[in-house]
Amino acid sequence: MKKSSKRGALSILARLGPGLITGVADDDPSGIATYSQAGAQFGLNTLWTMPLCYPLMGAVQSLCARIGRVTGHGLAFNLKRAFPLWVVYASVALLLTANILNIAADIAAMGDVLAGSIGANRHLTTVLLVAASLLLQVFVPYHRYVKVLRWLTLSLLAYAAVLFTIHVPWGQVILRTLWPKLSLDASTATVVVGIFGTTISPYLFFWQSSEEVEDMRAQKSPPLLVDHAAAASELQRIHWDTWTGMLFSNVVAYIVILTAALTLHAAGVTDVQTADQAAQALRPLAGDLAFYLFALGILGVGMLAVPVLAGSAGYALAETMGWRSGLEVSARRAWQFYGVIGFSMLVGLGLGFTSINPIKALFYSAVINGVVAVPLIVLILILAARTSILGPYRARGILLGLGWLTAALMALSVAGMLIPKTQ
């Protein structure tokens, strides 16, 4: 009995995939910049957002994964089944807009730190990074590419290592996590929207749902609506995969905020404007090499997250238009799908050639994601609760309640950000 249980647990761990990659991709350059800005600006007083975001993010991503595995189709396809076409087109348009801006900010920051590391032209390094990412997505099958993506996550451990090199007032950390000191104003709300937006991001909704479909096809398994016998084990696997991935994401985010609070904020840096300033959070660990360690982290998570951003846009539009899609499908057979990926990245590249500040752009792309996420979450919740879509596996109880709480809290944050300042 014990051997059987152990084999079952190892089997679940071995199949961790879409949820883990989704969680790791969530800590993209936009996330690192936003969490660093939050820690620098407010010190320990935004740590509370991560324990709050974990169950909210876990619930929403679990619903998205469930939709994909139960129906055998991605999120956009199922939205088209449940809502008028104009609602679907509007949702996909919002996603594409947010994704392209996020891609632009991510690749601009990646090009900036690579140029600073090797002394090259920022625009040239950005072009090279985009070309490398596109070539990998087009010519390397997903089941191979995903193994590389998992190793890139190790770059984020540098922030945790900083905590072993500095004094951490754990009493204050716990107190401010549970009882922060914050002014309820538009600037605070903007940072909170940014944190929500970079943590509970629209592109992750579409990505995880579609990757469940990819994994299902790779294993030649039918949807759960057809294969009821596999439902219990598959839903358990989705539960562990998703909540494990989101835990990793939120722990890393918490550590980045904490590191920035104890280094940048403590040194009087309250507005992160450049990559050099953001890198100073790693100085206690790396000294003069802090910028290079920061650059490695940005490049690592960027090479992981940009394909997820572009891929989610490809899945969403391909499913909406009825095109063949999939990272396991050749570019010749799914040229529209890969065309969307290429278009998204090239437009993002073009925006990177403007005079935008890469680090500030990362933060504001997170804020845009926070605004766009609200209507998309509402649609996902309605979809996940419909028996006509998920049959006996429709969402109910705590999972659905957490989803509606997520939508409500994010909507309140957006409203607080939009309230004009009183004189």
C-alpha positions in Angstrom: 0.0 0.0 0.0 2.8 2.4 0.9 4.7 1.5 -2.3 1.6 2.2 -4.3 1.0 5.5 -2.6 4.7 6.5 -3.2 4.5 5.5 -6.9 1.3 7.6 -7.2 3.0 10.6 -5.6 6.0 10.3 -7.8 3.8 10.0 -10.9 2.1 13.3 -10.0 5.4 15.0 -9.4 6.7 13.7 -12.7 3.7 15.2 -14.6 4.1 18.6 -13.1 4.2 20.8 -16.3 1.7 23.4 -17.4 1.0 24.7 -13.9 4.7 24.8 -13.0 5.8 26.6 -16.2 2.9 29.0 -15.8 3.9 29.9 -12.3 7.5 30.4 -13.3 6.7 32.4 -16.4 4.6 34.7 -14.1 7.9 36.0 -12.6 8.9 37.5 -15.9 10.9 40.8 -16.2 7.7 42.7 -15.7 7.1 40.9 -12.5 10.7 41.4 -11.2 10.5 45.1 -12.0 7.0 45.5 -10.4 7.9 43.6 -7.2 11.2 45.6 -7.0 9.3 48.9 -7.4 6.8 47.8 -4.7 9.5 46.9 -2.2 11.6 50.1 -3.0 8.6 52.4 -2.8 6.7 51.0 0.2 9.4 48.9 2.0 7.8 45.9 3.8 4.3 47.3 3.5 3.4 45.4 0.2 4.4 42.0 1.4 0.8 41.3 2.3 -0.1 41.1 -1.4 1.6 37.8 -1.9 -0.2 35.7 0.7 -3.4 37.2 -0.6 -2.6 36.6 -4.3 -1.6 32.9 -3.8 -5.1 31.5 -3.2 -6.6 33.9 -5.7 -4.1 33.1 -8.4 -4.3 29.4 -7.7 -8.1 29.3 -8.0 -8.2 31.2 -11.3 -5.4 29.2 -12.9 -7.0 25.9 -11.7 -10.2 26.9 -13.4 -8.4 27.6 -16.6 -6.5 24.3 -16.5 -9.8 22.5 -15.7 -11.5 24.1 -18.7 -8.7 22.9 -21.1 -8.4 19.3 -19.7 -12.1 18.7 -19.4 -13.2 20.0 -22.8 -10.1 19.3 -24.8 -10.1 22.9 -26.1 -8.4 26.1 -25.0 -10.0 29.1 -23.3 -10.8 31.1 -26.5 -12.5 28.1 -28.1 -14.8 27.6 -25.1 -15.5 31.4 -24.8 -16.7 31.2 -28.4 -19.1 28.4 -27.4 -20.6 30.3 -24.5 -20.7 34.0 -25.4 -21.6 36.2 -28.4 -18.8 36.6 -30.9 -18.3 40.3 -30.1 -17.5 39.4 -26.5 -14.9 36.9 -27.6 -13.4 39.3 -30.1 -13.2 42.0 -27.5 -11.6 39.6 -25.0 -9.0 38.5 -27.5 -8.3 42.1 -28.5 -7.7 43.1 -24.9 -5.4 40.1 -24.5 -3.4 40.9 -27.7 -3.0 44.5 -26.7 -1.8 43.7 -23.2 0.5 40.9 -24.4 2.1 43.0 -27.1 2.8 45.8 -24.6 4.1 43.2 -22.1 6.3 41.7 -24.8 7.6 45.1 -25.8 8.5 45.9 -22.2 10.1 42.5 -21.5 12.3 42.4 -24.6 13.3 46.1 -24.2 14.5 45.3 -20.6 16.2 42.1 -21.8 18.0 44.0 -24.6 18.9 46.8 -22.1 20.6 44.5 -19.5 22.3 42.4 -22.2 23.7 45.5 -23.8 24.9 46.8 -20.4 26.5 43.5 -19.7 28.6 43.1 -22.9 28.9 46.8 -23.9 26.8 46.5 -27.1 24.1 48.5 -28.7 20.7 48.0 -26.9 18.7 47.8 -30.1 21.1 45.2 -31.6 20.9 43.0 -28.6 17.1 43.3 -28.5 16.9 42.1 -32.1 19.2 39.2 -31.5 17.2 38.1 -28.4 13.9 38.3 -30.4 15.4 36.3 -33.3 16.7 33.6 -30.9 13.4 33.3 -29.1 11.4 33.1 -32.4 13.8 30.4 -33.8 13.4 28.3 -30.7 9.6 28.5 -30.8 9.4 27.6 -34.5 12.0 24.9 -34.8 12.2 23.2 -31.4 9.2 21.0 -30.4 7.5 22.1 -27.2 8.2 18.9 -25.3 11.9 19.6 -25.7 11.7 23.4 -25.3 9.9 23.1 -22.0 12.8 21.2 -20.4 15.0 24.2 -21.1 12.5 26.6 -19.7 12.4 24.7 -16.4 16.2 25.1 -15.9 16.0 28.8 -16.6 14.0 29.2 -13.4 17.1 28.7 -11.3 18.2 32.3 -12.0 15.5 33.5 -9.6 17.1 31.9 -6.7 19.6 34.8 -6.4 17.0 36.9 -4.6 16.6 34.2 -2.0 20.4 34.0 -1.6 20.5 37.7 -0.7 18.5 37.1 2.4 21.4 35.0 3.8 23.8 37.9 3.4 21.9 40.7 5.2 20.1 41.2 8.4 16.4 40.4 8.1 14.2 41.7 10.9 11.8 38.8 10.8 9.5 40.2 13.5 8.9 43.3 11.4 8.6 41.3 8.3 5.8 39.1 9.8 4.1 42.2 11.4 4.0 44.2 8.1 2.9 41.1 6.1 -0.1 40.8 8.4 -0.6 44.5 9.3 0.9 46.9 6.7 1.1 50.7 7.0 -0.3 52.1 3.8 -2.1 55.2 2.7 -5.2 54.6 0.7 -4.5 56.8 -2.3 -4.2 56.5 -6.0 -0.4 55.8 -6.0 -0.8 52.9 -3.6 -3.7 51.5 -5.6 -1.6 51.8 -8.8 1.2 49.7 -7.3 -1.4 47.2 -6.0 -3.0 46.9 -9.4 0.5 46.4 -10.9 1.2 43.6 -8.4 -2.2 42.0 -9.1 -1.7 42.4 -12.8 1.8 40.9 -13.0 0.8 38.1 -10.7 -2.7 37.2 -12.0 -2.0 38.0 -15.6 -4.4 37.5 -18.6 -1.8 35.7 -20.8 -1.4 33.0 -18.1 -5.2 32.2 -18.3 -5.0 31.3 -22.0 -1.6 29.7 -21.8 -2.3 27.1 -19.1 -5.6 26.1 -20.6 -4.0 25.6 -24.0 -1.0 23.7 -22.5 -3.3 21.3 -20.8 -4.7 20.6 -24.3 -1.2 20.2 -25.7 -0.2 17.7 -23.0 -3.5 15.8 -23.5 -2.8 15.4 -27.2 0.9 14.5 -26.6 -0.3 11.6 -24.4 -3.1 10.7 -26.9 -5.6 11.0 -24.1 -9.3 12.0 -24.7 -10.9 15.0 -22.9 -12.4 14.2 -19.5 -15.9 14.7 -20.9 -15.2 11.6 -22.9 -12.8 9.7 -20.5 -14.6 9.9 -17.2 -12.5 7.1 -15.7 -9.4 9.4 -15.8 -11.2 12.3 -14.3 -10.2 11.8 -10.6 -6.5 11.3 -11.2 -6.3 14.1 -13.8 -8.1 16.6 -11.7 -5.8 15.7 -8.8 -2.8 16.2 -11.1 -4.1 19.6 -12.1 -4.6 20.5 -8.5 -1.0 19.7 -7.5 0.5 21.0 -10.7 -1.3 24.4 -10.5 -1.0 25.1 -6.8 2.7 24.0 -6.8 3.5 26.3 -9.7 1.6 29.2 -8.1 3.3 28.7 -4.8 6.7 28.9 -6.4 5.6 32.0 -8.2 4.4 33.8 -5.1 7.2 32.8 -2.9 9.7 34.2 -5.4 7.6 37.4 -5.7 7.5 37.7 -1.9 11.3 37.3 -1.7 11.9 40.0 -4.5 9.7 42.5 -2.6 11.4 41.7 0.7 14.9 41.9 -0.9 14.1 45.3 -2.5 12.6 46.6 0.8 15.7 45.6 2.8 18.2 47.0 0.3 16.7 49.6 -2.0 14.2 51.1 0.3 16.6 51.0 3.2 19.1 52.9 1.1 16.6 55.6 0.2 15.9 54.4 -3.4 12.1 54.6 -3.6 11.6 54.9 -7.3 13.3 52.3 -9.6 14.1 54.1 -12.9 16.9 52.0 -14.4 18.2 48.5 -14.5 21.2 49.5 -12.5 19.0 50.7 -9.7 17.0 47.4 -9.8 20.2 45.4 -9.7 21.3 47.1 -6.5 19.0 44.8 -4.6 21.5 42.0 -5.4 24.6 44.0 -4.3 24.8 42.4 -0.8 25.2 39.0 -2.5 27.2 39.9 -5.6 28.9 43.2 -4.8 30.1 44.8 -8.0 28.8 41.9 -10.0 25.2 42.7 -8.9 24.3 44.0 -12.3 25.5 40.9 -14.1 23.6 38.7 -11.7 20.4 40.8 -12.2 21.0 40.6 -16.0 21.2 36.8 -15.9 17.9 36.7 -14.0 16.2 39.1 -16.4 17.4 37.2 -19.4 16.6 33.8 -17.9 13.0 34.6 -17.0 12.6 36.7 -20.1 13.5 33.8 -22.4 10.9 31.8 -20.5 8.1 34.3 -20.3 8.2 35.9 -23.8 7.3 32.7 -25.6 4.5 32.2 -23.1 3.2 35.7 -23.8 3.5 35.3 -27.6 2.2 31.7 -27.4 -0.9 32.6 -25.4 -1.7 35.3 -28.0 -1.3 32.7 -30.8 -3.6 30.2 -29.0 -6.3 32.7 -28.3 -6.5 34.1 -31.9 -6.1 30.7 -33.6 -8.9 29.2 -31.5 -11.1 32.2 -32.1 -10.6 32.0 -35.9 -10.6 28.2 -36.1 -7.0 27.9 -37.2 -4.7 24.9 -36.5 -2.6 25.7 -33.5 0.0 24.1 -31.2 3.7 24.3 -30.3 4.0 20.6 -31.3 2.6 21.4 -34.7 5.1 22.4 -37.5 5.1 26.0 -38.7 4.1 24.8 -42.2 0.9 23.2 -40.9 0.0 26.0 -38.4 1.4 29.0 -40.2 -1.4 31.4 -38.9 -0.7 30.3 -35.3 3.1 31.0 -35.7 2.3 34.1 -37.7 0.5 35.6 -34.6 3.5 34.7 -32.4 5.9 36.3 -34.9 3.6 39.4 -35.3 3.3 39.9 -31.6 7.0 39.7 -31.0 7.9 41.9 -34.0 5.4 44.6 -32.9 6.8 44.4 -29.4 10.3 44.7 -30.9 9.2 47.8 -32.8 7.8 49.4 -29.7 11.2 48.7 -28.0 12.8 51.1 -30.6 10.9 54.0 -29.1 12.2 56.2 -26.3 10.4 54.3 -23.6 12.2 53.6 -20.3 12.5 49.8 -20.2 12.2 49.5 -16.4 9.2 51.9 -16.2 7.6 50.2 -19.1 7.8 46.9 -17.3 5.8 48.4 -14.3 3.2 50.0 -16.5 2.7 46.8 -18.5 1.9 45.1 -15.2 -0.7 47.8 -14.4 -2.3 47.3 -17.9 -2.5 43.6 -17.2 -4.2 44.3 -13.9 -6.9 46.3 -15.6 -7.5 43.8 -18.5 -7.6 40.8 -16.2 -10.8 41.9 -14.5 -13.4 41.3 -17.3 -11.5 38.2 -18.5 -11.8 36.6 -15.0 -15.5 37.3 -14.9 -15.9 35.5 -18.3 -13.8 32.6 -17.1 -15.9 32.3 -13.9 -19.2 32.2 -15.9 -17.7 29.7 -18.3 -16.3 27.4 -15.6 -19.7 27.3 -13.7 -21.7 26.2 -16.8 -22.8 22.6 -17.0 -23.2 22.9 -20.7 -19.4 23.5 -21.0 -17.8 21.3 -18.3 -20.7 18.9 -17.6 -20.3 17.2 -14.2 -16.8 18.8 -13.7 -18.1 22.4 -13.6 -16.6 24.6 -10.9 -18.4 25.1 -7.6 -17.8 25.8 -3.9 -14.6 27.3 -2.7 -12.8 27.4 -6.1 -15.6 29.4 -7.6 -15.9 31.6 -4.5 -12.2 32.4 -4.6 -12.5 33.3 -8.3 -15.3 35.8 -7.7 -13.3 37.3 -4.8 -10.3 37.7 -7.1 -12.5 39.6 -9.6 -13.9 41.8 -6.9 -10.6 42.7 -5.3 -8.9 43.5 -8.6 -11.9 45.6 -9.7 -11.7 47.6 -6.4 -8.0 48.1 -6.9 -8.5 49.5 -10.4 -11.3 51.8 -9.1 -9.0 53.1 -6.4 -6.3 53.8 -9.0 -8.7 55.8 -11.1 -10.1 58.0 -8.3 -8.7 61.5 -8.8 -6.6 63.0 -6.0 -8.4 65.5 -3.7 -6.9 68.8 -3.0 
